[in-house]
Structures are given as structure tokens and as C-alpha cells.
Amino acid sequence: MYDSEKIALGIAQAKGEGREIDDLTAKIIAAQFHDGSAQALAFLSTGAIQGSASDLWRAFGDGYTSHTAADRYALDWFGTYLQNRQSREEVEGWADLSW
């Protein structure tokens, strides 16, 4: 299964259950769109949100308007995940999250 399909499935499940995307879906989105910055790489490796959620989202959503509609939709869900996540700390078990 392609990452885009995993992302779509994760979003569909979250939407159907009326919740945010899960950590795994967020991690897959982050891996697909990161800009290589230290802040983005820290999130990718630990799930930690360093600085503001908005600043972190920009490290993934750069060039937002040039992305496809499906990519923008995924980035929107990712941004909401970042804004609403309770903890900014490292996510326990983050490194072990896999499809």
C-alpha cells in the first residue's frame, strides 16, 4: 500500500469516528511532506512538537497552494492534529509506529 493510501485510510477512519488522526497517520504525513529542518526532523524522530504547532506545520506545509487537493487535505488534517494534541512532548513508542 502506498503512503498516500495509508494517509487516506487514516483520515477516513478518523473522520468516521469523529476524532483527530492518530499518531501513525500524522507520522506518515510528516514523512511525506517534511522540509528537512531540525524542527521537522525532531518531530519525525520523536513526535515532539518543538516551538509552536503553527511553526511546525509550516515546516511540512511549505508551498501549500502548489500541492494537490488530496495533499492539502492531508496537510489540513495534520495541522489540526498538531494544534489539538494534548502533549508537546515526545510520544512514547513513536519510533515503533509502523504500518
C-alpha positions in Angstrom: 0.0 0.0 0.0 1.3 3.5 -0.9 1.8 6.2 1.7 -1.0 8.2 0.1 -3.4 5.3 0.5 -2.3 4.9 4.2 -2.9 8.6 4.8 -6.3 8.5 3.1 -7.3 5.4 5.2 -6.1 7.0 8.4 -8.1 10.2 7.6 -11.2 8.3 6.7 -11.1 6.3 9.9 -10.6 9.4 12.0 -13.4 11.2 10.1 -15.7 8.2 10.5 -15.0 8.1 14.2 -15.2 11.9 14.7 -11.7 12.2 16.0 -8.3 13.5 15.1 -5.9 11.4 13.0 -3.8 9.0 15.0 -0.1 9.3 15.6 0.8 6.8 12.9 -1.1 8.8 10.2 0.5 12.0 11.4 3.9 10.4 11.2 3.3 9.2 7.6 2.1 12.6 6.6 5.1 14.2 8.2 7.5 11.8 6.4 5.9 12.7 3.1 6.0 16.5 3.5 8.9 17.5 5.8 11.3 20.2 4.7 14.4 18.7 6.3 14.6 21.4 9.0 15.7 20.5 12.6 12.2 21.1 13.9 10.6 18.8 11.3 13.2 16.1 11.8 12.8 16.2 15.6 9.1 15.6 15.1 9.7 12.8 12.6 12.0 11.0 15.0 10.2 11.5 18.3 6.8 13.1 17.7 7.8 16.1 19.8 6.4 19.5 18.9 9.2 22.0 19.4 8.1 25.6 19.3 4.6 26.4 18.2 2.3 23.9 16.4 1.8 26.6 13.6 5.6 26.9 13.1 6.0 23.2 12.9 3.1 22.9 10.4 4.9 25.4 8.2 7.9 23.0 8.1 5.6 20.5 6.4 3.1 22.7 4.6 5.6 24.8 2.7 4.2 25.5 -0.8 0.8 24.5 0.4 -1.1 26.0 -2.5 1.1 24.2 -5.1 0.1 20.8 -3.6 -2.7 18.7 -5.0 -6.1 18.9 -3.4 -5.5 15.5 -1.7 -2.2 16.6 -0.3 -3.7 19.9 1.0 -6.5 17.8 2.6 -3.9 15.6 4.4 -1.9 18.7 5.5 -5.1 20.3 6.9 -5.7 17.1 9.0 -2.1 17.2 10.1 -2.3 20.8 11.1 -5.4 20.1 13.2 -3.7 17.1 14.8 -0.7 19.4 15.7 -3.0 22.1 17.1 -5.2 19.8 19.2 -2.6 17.3 20.5 -2.6 17.4 24.3 1.1 16.9 24.8 4.0 18.6 23.1 6.4 16.1 24.5 8.0 13.1 22.7 5.4 10.4 22.0 6.1 7.1 23.8 6.5 4.3 21.2 6.8 6.8 18.3 9.8 5.1 16.8 8.0 1.8 16.8 4.9 3.1 14.9 4.7 1.4 11.5 2.1 0.2 9.1 
